[in-house]
Amino acid sequence: MQRREFITLLGGAATWPLPARAQQAGNLPRIGFLGPSTPSATGPLVAAFVQRLRELGWRDGQTVVIEYRWAEGRADRISEIAAVFAQRKVDMIVTHGNVAVAAAKRATSDIPIVFATANDPLGEGLVASLARPGGNVTGLSLQQTDTAEKRLALLREVVPGLRQLAIMANPNNSGSVQEMRDIEAAARTLGFEVATVEIRRAEDIAPAFGDIKGGADALYVSGDALLNTLLTSQ
């Protein structure tokens, strides 16, 4: 293609009437991306998601439309976003974490829901079984119990004098609580002294670090959208 033809083509694409652009986008499959945290906290996950879509031939704005919504760690906002996606009848909802997956499942029983990770999705009632999830929900199971002791063993290599471990978790997130329990059990097996710290809202962060300071050799943070949002904003 000659340079003049190429520029003409770009110019024509850039001057399409807005209704034509809207009509084209309206005909594309739509993915609702429910981000429980923030773009900065979830950046690597989003990048991997977009990259894999491209490898499979799906490009945002060309072959698919991705609608991003961010809940900033707020459970009520997560439920609101899930409800909006259900009302808009997107073709698929993509999310991660037990709270977001549960909210999406409550919002719709028809739209496919794909989660990047969820802690014990079978035990949490998110799927019927790991081999055959059933319903409209599927994704990757995060088996924390199997690796809790190994992760703490690695932590002890990084902190050789580790004796006192603080564990931070959001008690409103069942997955985070289960992870906290697994880590607590593994820590006691390894002979650590354990203190648990609960974070329910942003105002709990500063007092929590005040309590931990000087009283723990290391801090383990259970996976949770609220905690990810708060810690990455510090």
C-alpha positions in Angstrom: 0.0 0.0 0.0 1.3 3.4 -1.0 1.9 6.0 1.7 -0.9 8.3 0.3 -3.4 5.4 0.3 -2.5 4.5 3.8 -3.0 8.1 5.1 -6.3 8.3 3.2 -7.4 5.1 4.9 -6.5 6.3 8.3 -8.2 9.6 7.6 -11.4 7.9 6.5 -11.4 5.8 9.7 -10.9 8.8 11.9 -13.8 10.7 10.3 -16.5 8.0 10.6 -19.7 9.5 11.9 -20.2 8.9 15.6 -23.4 6.9 15.1 -21.6 4.6 12.8 -18.9 4.0 15.4 -21.5 3.4 18.1 -23.4 1.0 15.8 -20.2 -1.0 15.1 -19.3 -1.2 18.8 -22.9 -2.1 19.7 -22.6 -5.2 17.4 -19.5 -6.5 19.2 -19.5 -9.0 22.1 -19.2 -7.2 25.4 -17.2 -8.3 28.4 -17.9 -6.8 31.8 -14.6 -6.7 33.8 -15.5 -6.4 37.5 -12.4 -5.2 39.2 -12.9 -5.6 43.0 -9.9 -3.3 43.7 -8.3 -0.5 41.7 -6.5 -0.4 38.3 -3.2 0.1 40.0 -3.6 -2.8 42.3 -4.8 -5.1 39.5 -2.6 -3.8 36.7 -0.6 -7.1 36.1 -3.8 -9.1 36.0 -5.5 -6.8 33.5 -2.4 -6.8 31.3 -2.2 -10.6 31.3 -6.0 -10.7 30.5 -5.7 -8.3 27.6 -2.6 -10.0 26.2 -4.2 -13.4 26.2 -7.3 -12.1 24.5 -5.1 -10.6 21.8 -3.3 -13.9 21.3 -6.7 -15.5 20.8 -7.7 -12.9 18.3 -9.9 -10.7 20.5 -9.0 -7.0 20.5 -10.8 -4.4 22.6 -12.8 -2.0 20.3 -12.2 -4.2 17.2 -13.6 -7.7 17.9 -14.8 -7.2 21.4 -15.7 -4.4 23.8 -14.4 -4.6 27.4 -16.2 -2.5 30.0 -14.0 -1.9 33.1 -15.6 -1.1 36.4 -13.6 -0.7 39.7 -15.1 -1.2 43.2 -12.1 0.1 45.2 -12.4 -2.7 47.7 -16.0 -1.8 48.7 -18.4 -4.7 48.9 -21.4 -2.6 48.2 -19.8 -1.2 45.1 -18.9 -4.7 43.9 -22.6 -5.7 44.2 -23.7 -2.6 42.3 -21.3 -3.2 39.4 -22.4 -6.8 39.2 -26.1 -5.7 39.0 -25.3 -3.1 36.3 -23.5 -5.7 34.2 -26.5 -8.1 34.6 -28.9 -5.3 33.6 -26.8 -4.4 30.6 -26.8 -8.1 29.6 -23.1 -8.2 28.8 -22.0 -11.4 27.1 -19.6 -12.3 29.9 -18.4 -11.1 33.3 -14.8 -11.5 34.2 -13.6 -11.0 37.8 -11.6 -12.5 40.7 -11.9 -13.1 44.4 -14.7 -14.7 46.4 -16.6 -11.6 47.2 -16.8 -10.4 43.5 -17.6 -13.9 42.2 -20.4 -14.3 44.7 -21.8 -10.9 43.9 -21.8 -11.7 40.2 -23.4 -15.0 40.8 -26.2 -13.4 42.8 -26.7 -10.8 40.1 -27.2 -13.3 37.2 -27.7 -17.0 36.6 -27.6 -16.6 32.8 -24.5 -14.6 31.9 -21.2 -16.6 32.0 -18.9 -15.7 34.8 -15.2 -16.4 34.6 -13.0 -15.8 37.6 -9.2 -15.6 37.6 -8.9 -16.9 41.2 -11.2 -17.9 44.0 -10.3 -19.4 47.3 -12.1 -22.8 47.8 -14.9 -22.1 45.2 -16.4 -25.5 46.0 -16.6 -25.0 49.7 -17.9 -21.4 49.2 -20.7 -22.7 47.1 -19.6 -20.9 43.9 -19.4 -24.1 41.8 -21.0 -27.5 42.0 -17.6 -29.3 41.7 -14.0 -28.5 40.6 -14.2 -31.0 37.7 -17.7 -29.9 36.6 -18.5 -26.4 37.9 -22.0 -26.4 36.5 -24.2 -23.4 36.2 -22.8 -20.2 34.8 -19.6 -19.9 36.9 -16.1 -21.2 36.2 -12.5 -20.3 36.8 -9.3 -21.2 38.7 -9.4 -22.5 42.2 -6.8 -21.1 44.6 -5.8 -24.0 47.0 -4.3 -22.1 49.9 -4.3 -25.0 52.3 -1.9 -27.0 50.2 0.7 -24.3 50.1 0.4 -22.4 53.4 3.2 -24.2 55.2 5.5 -23.9 52.1 4.9 -20.2 51.8 5.8 -19.6 55.5 8.9 -21.8 55.1 10.0 -19.5 52.3 9.2 -16.5 54.5 11.4 -17.9 57.2 14.3 -18.2 54.8 13.9 -14.5 54.0 13.5 -13.6 57.7 15.8 -16.1 59.5 15.0 -14.9 63.0 11.2 -15.1 62.4 9.4 -15.9 65.6 6.4 -13.6 65.7 4.0 -13.4 62.7 1.1 -11.0 62.3 -1.6 -12.0 59.9 -3.9 -9.3 58.4 -7.3 -10.2 56.9 -10.7 -8.8 56.1 -13.3 -10.7 58.2 -16.0 -9.7 55.7 -14.3 -11.8 53.0 -14.8 -15.5 53.6 -11.9 -16.4 51.3 -9.6 -14.0 53.2 -10.7 -15.5 56.5 -10.1 -19.1 55.3 -6.6 -18.1 54.1 -5.9 -16.5 57.5 -6.9 -19.7 59.3 -4.8 -21.8 57.0 -1.7 -19.6 57.5 -2.4 -19.4 61.3 -2.5 -23.2 61.5 0.7 -23.6 59.4 2.4 -20.9 61.5 1.7 -22.7 64.8 3.0 -25.9 63.3 6.2 -24.2 62.5 6.4 -22.8 66.1 5.6 -19.2 65.4 3.7 -16.9 67.7 0.7 -15.6 65.8 -1.3 -12.4 66.1 -4.3 -11.7 63.8 -5.3 -8.3 62.7 -8.7 -7.6 61.2 -9.3 -4.8 58.6 -12.9 -3.9 57.8 -12.5 -0.4 56.5 -9.8 2.1 55.5 -9.8 3.7 59.0 -8.5 0.4 60.5 -5.2 0.4 58.6 -3.3 3.0 60.6 -4.2 1.6 64.1 -3.4 -1.9 62.8 0.1 -1.0 61.8 0.5 0.8 65.1 -0.4 -2.4 66.9 1.9 -4.5 64.8 5.0 -2.2 65.0 7.5 -3.8 67.3 5.3 -6.8 68.0 5.9 -8.9 64.9 8.9 -9.9 62.8 6.8 -10.2 59.6 3.3 -9.5 58.3 1.3 -11.8 56.1 -1.6 -10.2 54.3 -4.5 -12.4 53.2 -5.8 -11.8 49.7 -8.6 -9.3 49.6 -9.7 -6.4 47.4 -10.1 -4.0 50.2 -6.6 -4.8 51.6 -5.0 -4.6 48.1 -6.6 -1.2 47.5 -5.6 0.2 50.9 -2.0 -1.1 50.9 -1.2 -0.1 47.3 -2.5 3.5 48.1 -0.2 3.9 51.1 
